[in-house]
Amino acid sequence: MKGAIHLSIEEQLQSYFHIGAEQVANTIALLDDGATVPFIARYRKDETGNLDDQQVREFADRLAASRKLEERRSDVLRLIDEQGKLTEALSAKIQVADSMTALDDLYRPYRPKRKTRASVAVERGLAPLAEAWRAGESADALMAYAQKLAQANDELSDADAAINGACDIMAEALADDADVRQRLRDDLAKHGVIHTKAGKTPDATYDNYLDYSERLSDMAAHRVLAIGRAEREGALAVSLEADEEAAVYILYKHLYKKGMAWQERLQETCRDSYKRLLKPSLEKEVRKARTQWAEEQSTELFRKNLRDLLLQPPVRGHVVLGFDPGFANGCKLAVIDLTGNVLETVVVYPFKGKGGEKSAKETLRRLIDTHHVTLIAIGNGTASRESERLIAELLEDRDGCGWYIVSEAGASVYSASPLAAEEFPNLDATLRSAVSIARRVQDPLAELVKIDPKSIGVGQYQHDIDQKMLTHALDGVVEDCVNHVGVDLNTASVSLLSHVAGVNGTLAKNIVAYRDENGNFRTRKALLKVPKLGPKTFEQCAGFLRIAEGDEPLDNTQVHPESYGKVRDLAAMLDCAPSPALAQKARADFSMKDLAQQLDLGPATLAGILDALEKPGRDPREDLPQPALRHDLLSIEDLEPGMELDGTVTNIAAFGAFVDIGLHENGLVHISQLADRFVKDPLSVVRVSQIVRVRVLGVDLKRHRISLSMKGVQQPE
């Protein structure tokens, strides 16, 4: 900590995000004023230094954490000062402490404690003996002093008891020393080895981690979380071990000063301090820190996977038949039109009794012919494989209709929710699930926002992660995705509207109620007539809401209403109506710097306006590759090593990517097989919903496992 300088919160943020002091101050002011992350990221780029939505969200999180640290710093200074023990040197150390751990270490000697061996020794008047020992008094003098204290105190049996008490005082002082704790904590975090053995309630699920050893600093996030779960369930007993002798030596070097008596007793004191006081607490701290790191890594992976899933391209222009497979309870079918309206629902029983399959096929033919179905969305749950075979046989001689395997994760959660009951009061919960599966194809984002992100199934060990942190991260992803795409004000559901910047659930319901009562919105300004939607909320949400066929053409763009006047000024300058042509002419006739000055706009704001004019009503998801529809059936038995297939990435973990190749079973591309180079992070190579080409490495028919590789395989453009 020597030479450390205390940076202000603003200076810390400036350094981390590589933006100027003014931009930091602006961003803080915007956040403190209640501006939303999507609004700041899109419409205040000049003020923030072009921070994107993820950076603004991280900025907000870091700002909150830094403020919390400063509050704790003030508390520690106050609490020690109230004890009359705040020295100038200690205050300086507290001022430069850069983490909660560092602050807690410094406060530890002054923290109220329960009765300890050291506190008992102090009560018995043994502190002066410990001080004399540390001061270098001779062994004879110390023994004489110890005998004197023992004679004066009935609670001390003899001089040795007094000396033991002095040892306890020094042991606790060592354990409370901030520098010692940090040194040993760093060593334990770096060199400590996790060891496991069978717990009180063994579980075969965790056999891979039985009698397992690995350096903690080398452990991947998923292994940290898996072992942590096994320990909580009693399946494993876990310990963190390090070089005890090295730790004791560090303590001895810290305690011993030339001339101190009874070196052997001092060594015993150091060993006691480490084993009894330091090791148990530091082990907890170090494992907790590694677990927090693992949670953060897993949350970030979950966040990125969810973002890619939510932003997968919609499949438009199809009448879709949603097929929710099942055995005993039948297969639930729902046909939806081009806009997602339910046309018909029915239950068939192809896998139950004689004639069940024939009857189901007849019903399916009728639905396809009657409603002109061009796409069948099959859920990937129970009986999915059998249902796909049924559909493949049905469509064998039919043109113009294909099928698509859809993840049904969370569909059952949605179908049983109050929201689903409100949407489809006359439909059984099981049939609502078929509707959800169908709609996921037409507009994944609009449908998936109705489901708790944690139920969508694009992560690992989600139940082992701090739920508050996970919810915060995933809610942020949903908000960013919804606002990135934009929302049609006249068709959006309450669920979708509630994720628009500045709009909560109550306001979303008010918007829909106003729309139902007064008809479609003709302008964005009409939002101000919605109950409880004031100017501040309008400022935050208006730019993300689209009106396709309204009275104001700019309402179908990303241009914010606050900039409409500037657009009209530009149109007058160039004698051109607000349109893509206006943006093109502006870029051709002016330098952006000069034009920004003439319009009194920031360069980033001007660039955003021109981009919005060039692409009115644009859905950014449409630029992504469309999912491939199936027209044939592939069985796991058909797979052979060396076969190359196209597939879709369905999930990404720290150890690799799962790919749907048209089977009920997803194949795994291990991280070592993702590319012809070393891959540290799977997300550097693939994304959820990405279409990839893979080569079959091996097939385990018994365990239904498929090993895939992307090495040496030409990927689709």
C-alpha positions in Angstrom: 0.0 0.0 0.0 3.1 2.2 0.2 2.9 5.0 -2.2 -0.7 4.3 -3.1 -2.9 7.2 -4.1 -6.6 7.5 -3.4 -8.4 8.2 -6.7 -11.8 9.8 -6.6 -14.8 7.8 -8.0 -14.7 10.1 -11.0 -11.0 9.5 -11.6 -11.5 5.7 -11.3 -14.3 5.7 -13.9 -12.3 8.0 -16.2 -9.3 5.6 -16.1 -11.4 2.4 -16.6 -13.6 3.6 -19.5 -10.9 5.8 -21.1 -13.2 8.8 -21.4 -12.7 12.4 -20.2 -13.7 13.9 -16.9 -16.5 15.8 -18.6 -18.0 12.6 -20.1 -17.8 10.9 -16.7 -19.5 13.8 -15.0 -22.2 13.8 -17.7 -22.9 10.1 -17.4 -23.1 10.3 -13.6 -25.5 13.2 -13.9 -27.7 11.4 -16.4 -27.9 8.2 -14.2 -28.6 10.2 -11.1 -31.3 12.1 -12.9 -33.1 8.8 -13.6 -32.1 8.4 -17.3 -32.3 4.8 -18.5 -29.4 2.9 -19.9 -30.9 2.5 -23.4 -31.7 6.2 -23.6 -28.2 7.2 -22.5 -26.5 4.8 -24.8 -28.5 5.8 -27.9 -29.4 9.5 -27.5 -26.6 10.9 -25.3 -23.5 9.5 -27.1 -21.8 13.0 -27.3 -22.3 13.5 -23.5 -20.9 10.0 -22.6 -18.1 9.7 -25.0 -19.9 7.1 -27.2 -20.4 4.5 -24.5 -22.7 1.7 -25.7 -25.5 0.1 -23.7 -23.3 -2.6 -22.1 -20.6 0.0 -21.2 -23.2 2.3 -19.7 -24.7 -0.5 -17.7 -21.2 -1.5 -16.5 -20.6 2.2 -15.7 -23.7 2.3 -13.6 -22.7 -0.9 -11.7 -19.2 0.4 -11.1 -20.5 3.7 -9.9 -22.8 2.0 -7.4 -20.1 -0.3 -6.2 -17.6 2.6 -5.8 -20.2 4.6 -3.8 -20.8 1.7 -1.6 -17.1 1.4 -1.0 -16.9 5.0 -0.1 -19.7 4.7 2.4 -17.9 1.8 4.0 -14.7 3.8 4.2 -16.5 6.6 6.0 -18.0 4.1 8.4 -14.7 2.5 9.2 -13.0 5.9 9.8 -15.8 6.9 12.1 -16.0 3.7 14.1 -12.2 3.6 14.8 -12.2 7.4 15.6 -15.0 6.9 18.1 -12.7 4.4 19.9 -10.0 7.1 20.0 -7.6 4.9 18.0 -7.5 6.5 14.6 -3.9 7.5 13.9 -2.7 9.5 11.0 -0.9 6.5 9.5 -4.0 4.2 9.9 -6.2 6.9 8.4 -3.9 7.1 5.4 -4.1 3.3 4.9 -7.9 3.4 5.1 -8.0 6.2 2.6 -6.2 4.2 -0.1 -7.9 0.8 0.5 -9.3 -0.2 -2.8 -11.7 -3.0 -1.8 -14.1 -4.1 0.8 -11.7 -6.8 1.8 -8.9 -4.3 2.3 -11.1 -2.1 4.5 -12.3 -5.1 6.5 -8.7 -6.2 7.1 -7.9 -2.7 8.5 -11.0 -2.5 10.6 -10.5 -6.1 12.0 -8.4 -5.3 15.1 -11.0 -2.6 16.1 -14.1 -4.7 15.4 -16.1 -5.7 18.5 -15.4 -9.4 19.1 -16.9 -12.3 21.1 -14.7 -13.6 23.9 -11.5 -15.2 22.5 -8.4 -16.7 24.1 -6.6 -13.4 23.4 -9.4 -11.3 25.0 -9.4 -13.5 28.1 -5.6 -13.1 28.3 -6.0 -9.3 28.1 -8.6 -9.4 30.9 -6.1 -11.3 33.0 -3.6 -8.5 32.6 -1.2 -10.3 30.2 -0.9 -7.7 27.5 2.1 -6.0 29.1 3.9 -9.4 29.1 3.3 -9.8 25.4 4.5 -6.2 24.8 7.6 -6.8 26.8 8.3 -10.0 24.8 7.9 -8.1 21.5 10.1 -5.3 22.9 13.0 -7.7 23.3 13.1 -8.3 27.0 15.4 -11.2 28.0 14.1 -14.7 28.8 15.0 -14.3 32.5 13.2 -11.0 32.8 10.2 -12.3 31.0 10.0 -15.4 33.2 10.2 -13.3 36.3 7.5 -11.1 35.1 5.3 -14.1 34.2 5.8 -15.6 37.7 4.8 -12.3 39.2 1.6 -12.1 37.2 0.7 -15.7 38.0 1.1 -15.1 41.7 -1.1 -12.0 41.5 -3.9 -13.7 39.5 -5.7 -16.8 40.8 -6.9 -17.7 37.3 -3.3 -18.3 36.2 -1.9 -21.7 37.5 1.7 -20.8 36.9 4.1 -18.7 34.8 3.7 -21.0 31.8 0.0 -20.2 31.8 0.9 -16.5 31.7 3.3 -17.1 28.8 0.6 -19.1 27.0 -1.8 -16.2 27.4 0.9 -13.8 25.9 1.2 -16.2 23.0 -2.5 -16.1 22.5 -2.4 -12.3 22.4 0.4 -12.3 19.8 -1.3 -15.0 17.7 -4.5 -12.9 17.5 -2.5 -9.8 16.7 -0.9 -11.6 13.8 -4.3 -12.9 12.5 -5.6 -9.3 12.7 -2.7 -7.7 10.8 -3.9 -6.4 7.5 -0.6 -6.9 5.7 -0.2 -10.5 7.0 -3.7 -11.4 5.9 -3.3 -10.0 2.5 0.0 -11.7 1.9 -1.3 -15.1 3.0 -4.6 -14.6 1.2 -2.8 -13.9 -2.0 -0.6 -17.0 -1.6 -3.6 -19.2 -0.8 -5.5 -17.9 -3.7 -2.6 -18.5 -6.1 -1.2 -21.8 -4.8 -4.0 -23.3 -2.7 -5.2 -26.8 -3.9 -8.8 -28.0 -3.7 -9.2 -31.5 -2.4 -12.4 -33.5 -2.3 -13.6 -36.7 -0.7 -16.9 -38.4 -0.2 -19.4 -36.5 1.9 -22.1 -37.7 4.2 -24.6 -38.2 1.4 -22.7 -39.5 -1.7 -24.3 -38.8 -5.1 -23.1 -40.5 -8.3 -23.8 -37.3 -10.1 -20.6 -35.9 -8.7 -18.4 -39.0 -9.2 -16.2 -37.0 -11.6 -15.2 -34.8 -8.7 -14.7 -37.5 -6.1 -11.1 -37.7 -4.7 -10.4 -34.7 -7.0 -7.5 -32.3 -6.7 -6.8 -29.0 -8.6 -5.1 -25.7 -7.9 -7.9 -23.3 -7.1 -6.5 -20.6 -9.4 -6.7 -23.0 -12.3 -10.3 -24.2 -11.8 -12.8 -23.2 -14.5 -15.9 -21.5 -13.4 -18.2 -24.5 -14.0 -16.0 -26.8 -11.9 -16.0 -24.3 -9.0 -19.8 -24.1 -9.1 -20.2 -27.8 -9.5 -18.0 -28.7 -6.5 -19.7 -25.9 -4.5 -23.1 -27.4 -5.2 -21.9 -31.0 -4.3 -20.5 -29.6 -1.0 -23.8 -27.9 -0.1 -25.7 -31.1 -0.9 -23.3 -33.1 1.3 -22.1 -35.2 -1.6 -18.5 -34.0 -1.2 -16.3 -32.8 1.6 -14.1 -30.0 0.3 -10.9 -28.5 1.7 -8.4 -25.9 0.4 -4.8 -26.8 1.3 -1.6 -24.9 1.0 2.0 -25.1 2.2 1.7 -24.7 6.0 5.4 -24.4 6.6 5.7 -21.5 4.1 2.8 -19.7 5.8 4.3 -20.2 9.2 7.6 -18.9 8.0 5.9 -15.7 6.6 4.3 -15.2 10.0 7.5 -15.8 11.9 9.4 -13.2 9.7 6.6 -10.7 10.5 6.6 -11.4 14.2 10.3 -12.0 15.1 12.6 -9.1 15.8 16.2 -9.5 16.6 16.8 -10.3 20.2 13.3 -11.7 21.0 13.4 -14.6 23.5 12.0 -18.1 23.2 12.2 -18.4 19.4 10.7 -21.9 19.5 7.7 -20.6 21.4 7.3 -17.8 18.8 7.3 -20.4 16.1 4.6 -22.4 17.9 2.6 -19.1 18.3 2.9 -18.5 14.5 1.7 -22.0 13.8 -1.2 -21.7 16.2 -2.1 -18.3 14.6 -2.1 -19.9 11.2 -3.9 -23.1 11.9 -6.5 -21.8 14.4 -7.2 -18.3 13.3 -5.9 -17.5 9.9 -6.3 -20.7 7.8 -10.1 -21.2 8.5 -11.1 -17.6 7.8 -8.8 -17.2 4.8 -9.9 -20.4 3.3 -13.5 -19.2 3.5 -12.6 -15.8 2.1 -10.5 -17.2 -0.8 -13.1 -19.8 -1.8 -15.8 -17.2 -1.5 -13.8 -14.9 -3.8 -13.3 -17.7 -6.3 -16.9 -18.6 -6.2 -17.9 -14.9 -6.8 -15.5 -14.9 -9.8 -17.1 -18.1 -11.1 -20.6 -16.6 -10.6 -19.5 -13.5 -12.5 -18.0 -15.6 -15.3 -21.1 -17.8 -15.6 -23.4 -14.8 -15.4 -21.5 -13.1 -18.2 -21.8 -16.2 -20.3 -25.5 -16.5 -19.5 -25.9 -12.8 -20.4 -24.2 -13.2 -23.8 -26.1 -16.4 -24.6 -29.4 -14.8 -23.7 -28.7 -11.7 -25.8 -27.9 -13.8 -28.9 -31.0 -15.9 -28.3 -33.3 -12.9 -28.0 -31.8 -11.3 -31.1 -32.2 -14.3 -33.3 -33.9 -13.4 -36.5 -37.7 -13.7 -36.8 -39.0 -16.1 -39.4 -41.7 -14.0 -41.2 -44.2 -14.8 -43.9 -45.3 -18.2 -42.5 -48.4 -19.6 -41.1 -47.0 -21.7 -38.3 -48.2 -24.8 -36.7 -46.9 -25.1 -33.1 -46.3 -28.8 -32.2 -45.9 -29.5 -28.4 -44.9 -33.2 -28.3 -46.1 -35.7 -25.7 -46.9 -39.3 -25.1 -49.7 -40.2 -22.7 -51.2 -36.7 -22.7 -51.0 -36.2 -26.4 -49.4 -33.7 -28.7 -50.8 -30.2 -28.5 -51.2 -28.3 -31.8 -51.8 -24.6 -32.4 -52.0 -22.8 -35.8 -51.1 -19.1 -35.8 -51.4 -16.7 -38.7 -48.8 -14.3 -40.1 -49.3 -11.9 -37.2 -49.4 -14.5 -34.4 -53.2 -14.8 -34.0 -54.4 -18.2 -33.0 -56.5 -19.8 -35.8 -57.1 -23.3 -34.3 -55.9 -25.6 -31.5 -56.3 -29.3 -31.1 -54.8 -32.3 -29.3 -53.8 -35.5 -31.1 -52.6 -38.8 -29.7 -50.3 -40.4 -32.3 -48.4 -42.5 -29.8 -51.4 -43.9 -27.9 -53.4 -46.9 -29.0 -54.1 -48.5 -32.4 -55.0 -46.0 -35.0 -53.6 -43.1 -33.1 -50.9 -42.2 -35.6 -53.3 -42.5 -38.6 -55.8 -40.2 -36.9 -53.1 -37.7 -36.0 -51.8 -37.5 -39.5 -55.3 -36.9 -40.8 -55.8 -34.0 -38.4 -52.4 -32.6 -39.3 -53.2 -32.8 -43.1 -56.5 -31.0 -42.4 -54.8 -28.2 -40.4 -52.0 -27.8 -43.1 -54.5 -27.6 -45.9 -57.2 -25.5 -44.3 -54.8 -22.8 -42.9 -52.1 -23.1 -45.6 -49.4 -23.9 -43.0 -45.9 -23.5 -44.4 -43.9 -24.1 -41.3 -44.2 -26.6 -38.4 -42.4 -25.7 -35.1 -41.7 -28.8 -33.1 -40.8 -28.5 -29.4 -37.6 -30.3 -28.3 -39.0 -31.9 -25.2 -40.4 -35.4 -24.5 -41.5 -37.3 -27.6 -39.8 -34.7 -29.9 -37.9 -37.3 -31.8 -41.0 -39.4 -32.4 -43.0 -36.3 -33.4 -40.3 -35.3 -35.9 -40.5 -38.7 -37.5 -44.3 -38.4 -37.8 -43.9 -34.9 -39.4 -41.2 -36.1 -41.8 -43.4 -39.0 -43.0 -46.4 -36.7 -43.3 -44.5 -34.1 -45.4 -42.5 -36.6 -47.5 -44.6 -36.0 -50.6 -45.6 -32.4 -49.8 -43.9 -29.3 -51.1 -44.0 -25.9 -49.5 -43.9 -26.9 -45.9 -40.9 -27.6 -43.7 -40.3 -28.0 -40.0 -38.0 -26.5 -37.4 -37.0 -27.9 -34.0 -37.7 -25.2 -31.3 -36.3 -25.0 -27.8 -39.4 -25.2 -25.5 -37.4 -24.1 -22.4 -39.7 -22.0 -20.4 -42.8 -22.7 -22.5 -44.5 -24.6 -19.6 -43.6 -21.8 -17.2 -45.3 -19.3 -19.5 -48.4 -21.5 -20.2 -49.2 -21.8 -16.5 -48.6 -18.1 -15.8 -51.2 -15.4 -15.1 -50.0 -13.6 -18.2 -50.8 -16.6 -20.4 -54.2 -17.0 -18.7 -54.9 -13.3 -19.4 -53.8 -13.7 -23.1 -55.7 -16.9 -23.7 -58.4 -17.2 -21.1 -60.3 -19.8 -23.2 -57.3 -22.1 -23.9 -56.0 -24.9 -21.7 -52.5 -24.3 -20.3 -51.1 -27.1 -22.4 -52.4 -25.6 -25.6 -50.9 -22.2 -24.7 -47.6 -23.9 -24.7 -48.1 -24.9 -28.4 -49.0 -21.3 -29.2 -45.8 -20.1 -27.5 -43.7 -22.6 -29.4 -45.2 -21.4 -32.7 -44.7 -17.7 -31.8 -41.1 -18.2 -30.9 -40.4 -18.8 -34.6 -42.3 -15.8 -35.9 -40.8 -13.3 -33.3 -38.5 -14.9 -30.7 -38.0 -11.6 -28.8 -41.6 -10.7 -28.5 -42.4 -14.2 -27.2 -39.4 -14.9 -25.0 -39.8 -11.6 -23.0 -42.9 -13.2 -21.5 -40.7 -15.7 -19.7 -38.4 -15.3 -16.7 -34.9 -15.3 -18.4 -33.7 -17.9 -15.9 -36.2 -20.3 -17.3 -35.0 -20.0 -20.9 -32.1 -22.4 -20.4 -29.1 -20.7 -22.0 -26.6 -21.1 -19.2 -25.1 -23.4 -16.6 -25.5 -23.7 -12.9 -27.9 -20.8 -12.8 -29.3 -21.9 -9.5 -25.9 -21.8 -8.0 -25.3 -18.2 -8.9 -26.3 -15.2 -6.7 -29.8 -14.7 -7.8 -29.9 -11.0 -7.3 -26.8 -10.5 -9.5 -28.2 -12.9 -12.1 -31.6 -11.3 -12.2 -30.0 -7.8 -12.5 -27.8 -8.9 -15.4 -30.4 -10.8 -17.3 -33.1 -8.1 -16.9 -30.5 -5.6 -18.3 -30.0 -7.9 -21.3 -33.8 -8.1 -22.0 -34.1 -4.3 -21.7 -31.2 -3.7 -24.0 -32.4 -6.2 -26.6 -36.0 -4.9 -26.7 -34.8 -1.3 -27.1 -32.1 -2.3 -29.7 -34.8 -3.8 -31.9 -37.5 -1.2 -31.1 -41.2 -1.9 -30.5 -44.3 -1.3 -32.7 -46.4 0.9 -30.4 -49.7 -0.3 -32.0 -49.1 -4.1 -31.9 -46.8 -4.6 -28.9 -48.0 -6.7 -25.9 -47.9 -5.5 -22.3 -44.9 -7.8 -21.8 -42.9 -6.3 -24.6 -43.9 -2.7 -23.7 -42.9 -3.2 -20.1 -39.2 -3.6 -21.2 -39.1 -0.4 -23.1 -36.9 2.3 -21.6 -38.7 4.1 -18.8 -41.9 2.0 -19.1 -42.9 -0.3 -16.2 -45.6 -2.9 -16.0 -48.3 -0.4 -14.9 -47.5 2.1 -17.7 -47.4 -0.8 -20.2 -50.9 -1.8 -19.2 -52.0 1.9 -19.4 -50.6 2.2 -22.9 -52.5 -0.9 -24.1 -55.7 0.2 -22.3 -55.5 3.6 -24.0 -54.9 1.9 -27.4 -57.8 -0.4 -26.9 -60.1 2.4 -26.0 -59.0 5.1 -28.5 -57.6 3.0 -31.4 -54.1 3.0 -32.8 -51.7 5.7 -31.9 -51.2 8.1 -34.8 -48.2 10.0 -33.3 -45.6 9.4 -30.6 -46.8 12.7 -28.9 -50.2 11.0 -28.2 -48.3 8.9 -25.6 -48.5 12.0 -23.3 -52.3 11.4 -23.1 -51.7 8.0 -21.5 -52.5 8.1 -17.7 -49.3 8.5 -15.5 -47.0 8.8 -18.6 -45.3 12.2 -18.1 -42.7 14.2 -20.0 -39.7 12.4 -18.3 -41.0 9.0 -19.2 -41.9 10.2 -22.7 -38.3 11.4 -23.1 -36.9 8.0 -22.1 -39.3 5.8 -24.1 -40.4 7.7 -27.2 -37.4 6.9 -29.4 -37.8 3.2 -29.0 -41.4 3.1 -30.0 -42.4 2.9 -33.7 -45.5 3.9 -35.5 -45.5 2.3 -38.9 -48.4 4.1 -40.6 -48.9 7.3 -38.5 -49.2 11.0 -39.2 -45.5 11.7 -38.6 -43.0 9.7 -40.8 -40.2 10.3 -38.3 -42.2 8.3 -35.7 -41.2 5.2 -37.7 -37.5 5.9 -37.2 -35.0 5.9 -34.4 -34.9 9.6 -34.5 -35.9 11.0 -31.1 -38.8 13.5 -31.0 -36.4 16.0 -29.4 -34.5 16.1 -32.7 -37.4 16.4 -35.1 -36.8 20.2 -35.3 -33.1 19.5 -36.3 -34.2 17.1 -39.0 -36.6 19.7 -40.5 -33.9 22.3 -40.4 -31.7 19.9 -42.4 -34.5 19.1 -44.8 -35.0 22.8 -45.4 -31.2 23.3 -45.9 -31.1 20.6 -48.6 -34.6 21.1 -50.0 -35.4 17.4 -49.4 -38.1 15.7 -47.4 -37.0 13.6 -44.3 -36.1 10.3 -46.0 -33.2 8.1 -46.8 -32.4 10.4 -49.7 -32.0 13.3 -47.2 -29.4 11.4 -45.2 -27.5 10.4 -48.4 -27.5 14.0 -49.7 -26.3 15.3 -46.3 -23.4 12.9 -46.2 -22.5 13.7 -49.8 -22.7 17.6 -49.6 -21.3 18.3 -46.2 -18.5 17.2 -43.9 -20.1 15.8 -40.8 -18.1 18.2 -38.6 -19.3 21.3 -40.4 -22.9 20.0 -40.6 -22.9 19.2 -36.9 -21.8 22.8 -36.2 -24.4 24.3 -38.4 -27.2 22.3 -36.8 -25.8 22.8 -33.3 -25.6 19.0 -32.8 -22.9 16.7 -31.4 -21.2 14.6 -34.1 -22.5 11.3 -32.6 -26.0 12.6 -32.4 -25.9 13.8 -36.0 -24.5 10.4 -37.1 -27.3 8.6 -35.2 -30.0 10.8 -36.9 -28.6 10.1 -40.4 -28.4 6.4 -39.7 -32.0 6.4 -38.5 -33.2 8.3 -41.6 -31.4 5.8 -43.9 -33.2 2.8 -42.4 -36.7 3.8 -41.3 -38.6 1.0 -39.6 -35.6 -1.3 -39.9 -35.4 -4.4 -37.7 -31.7 -5.0 -37.1 -32.3 -8.8 -36.7 -33.2 -9.1 -40.3 -29.5 -8.8 -41.3 -28.8 -12.1 -39.5 -28.9 -15.5 -41.2 -32.3 -17.2 -41.1 -32.6 -20.6 -39.4 -32.6 -23.5 -41.8 -35.9 -25.4 -42.2 -35.8 -29.2 -42.2 -37.3 -31.2 -45.1 -35.7 -34.5 -44.2 -35.1 -36.7 -41.2 -31.8 -37.6 -39.8 -31.4 -40.3 -37.1 -28.5 -40.6 -34.7 -27.9 -44.1 -36.2 -27.3 -42.4 -39.5 -24.3 -40.4 -38.2 -20.8 -41.5 -39.2 -17.4 -40.1 -38.2 -16.3 -37.6 -40.8 -19.8 -36.6 -41.9 -20.2 -32.8 -42.3 -23.5 -31.2 -41.3 -25.0 -27.7 -40.8 -26.4 -26.9 -37.4 -27.4 -24.2 -35.1 -25.7 -23.3 -31.8 -28.2 -23.7 -29.0 -26.1 -23.2 -25.9 -22.6 -22.2 -25.0 -20.7 -23.3 -21.9 -17.2 -22.7 -20.7 -16.1 -26.1 -22.1 -17.7 -25.8 -25.5 -20.8 -25.3 -27.6 -23.9 -27.4 -28.1 -25.2 -27.6 -31.7 -28.5 -28.7 -33.0 -27.9 -30.8 -36.2 -31.5 -31.8 -36.6 -31.7 -34.5 -34.0 -33.3 -34.8 -30.7 -29.8 -34.9 -29.2 -27.6 -31.9 -29.5 -24.0 -32.5 -30.3 -21.1 -31.1 -28.4 -18.2 -29.2 -29.9 -15.6 -29.3 -27.2 -13.6 -26.1 -26.7 -10.6 -27.8 -28.1 -12.5 -28.5 -31.4 -14.0 -25.1 -32.0 -11.2 -23.8 -34.2 -7.8 -24.5 -35.7 -6.2 -22.4 -33.0 -6.2 -22.3 -29.2 -9.5 -21.1 -27.9 -9.7 -19.6 -24.4 -13.3 -18.4 -24.6 -15.9 -20.2 -26.8 -17.7 -16.9 -27.3 -14.8 -15.7 -29.3 -15.7 -18.2 -31.9 -19.5 -18.9 -31.7 -22.7 -17.3 -30.6 -26.1 -18.8 -29.6 -28.3 -19.1 -32.7 -25.3 -19.0 -35.1 -25.4 -21.4 -38.0 -22.2 -23.5 -38.2 -20.9 -26.4 -40.1 -19.6 -29.3 -38.1 -17.9 -32.6 -38.6 -18.9 -35.7 -36.7 -16.1 -37.0 -34.5 -17.9 -39.8 -32.8 -21.3 -41.1 -31.7 -22.0 -42.8 -28.3 -25.3 -44.6 -29.1 -25.7 -46.0 -25.6 -25.5 -42.5 -23.9 -26.9 -40.7 -26.9 -23.9 -38.4 -27.1 -22.5 -36.8 -30.3 -19.0 -35.4 -30.5 -18.5 -32.7 -33.1 -15.7 -30.6 -34.4 -15.3 -27.3 -36.3 -11.6 -27.8 -36.9 -10.7 -27.7 -40.6 -14.3 -27.2 -41.6 -15.3 -24.3 -43.9 -17.9 -22.3 -42.2 -21.0 -20.8 -43.9 -20.6 -17.2 -44.8 
